[in-house]
Each structure stands twice: as C-alpha cells, then as structure tokens.
Amino acid sequence: MGDDFLAAVRADFRAHGAGVLAEVRADKPDQYLKIVLSVLPKDFDVAVNQLDALSDDEIRSRIRALENVVKPFLEEPSDLGPNRLSDAAGGA
C-alpha cells in the first residue's frame, strides 16, 4: 500500500480508532473478532500446555501484563479522557 494511504489510515485510527473499536465490540462482536484475528500474525502459535511449566506467581504476572495490554480496549469511550483516548488508540 502507498505511504500516503497508510498515513491516512494511521491518522484516522488515532482520531477515531478506540471509540470505533469499542462500538464494534459492543454492537458487532463477530466483526470485532474478525478485526482482532486479521491483525494477529498468520503463524500465531497457541500452546495451551505452556502454563504447566510456570509457577503460580509467573502465571499471575503474565495475567497482570495481559490485563494492562487489553484494558484500554475494554473500556467504554466515555471512560476515556482526552489523553487516555489517544493512549488507547496508540497515539503519542
């Protein structure tokens, strides 16, 4: 894709991305899942049994880290202030 197109998509996402994603998640969860799956690497390897080798503390630590990553996407747009909305959308 052209650099101008990607720049336009990036600007649009920074301006509206988090709010639109929250709306899609609430109104059309099937489409939201398609979006999520489309951005995952094609060779995404899910090994369910990896947790067997971890201690309880290591598992808790990973859960906390994942919560911090997904939390901005699970909040309602009204829960996000102007700065938090930019942060959730990947803005600077």
CORWOTA-V203955 format. One record per helix or strand of 3 or more residues. SS is the DSSP state (h for helix, s for strand). FROM is the first residue (numbers start at 1). TO is the last residue. If there is no record, write none. Layout:
ss = <SS & SS>
from = <FROM & FROM>
to = <TO & TO>
//
This chain:
ss = <h & h & h & h & h & h>
from = <3 & 29 & 48 & 56 & 77 & 82>
to = <27 & 39 & 53 & 74 & 79 & 88>
//
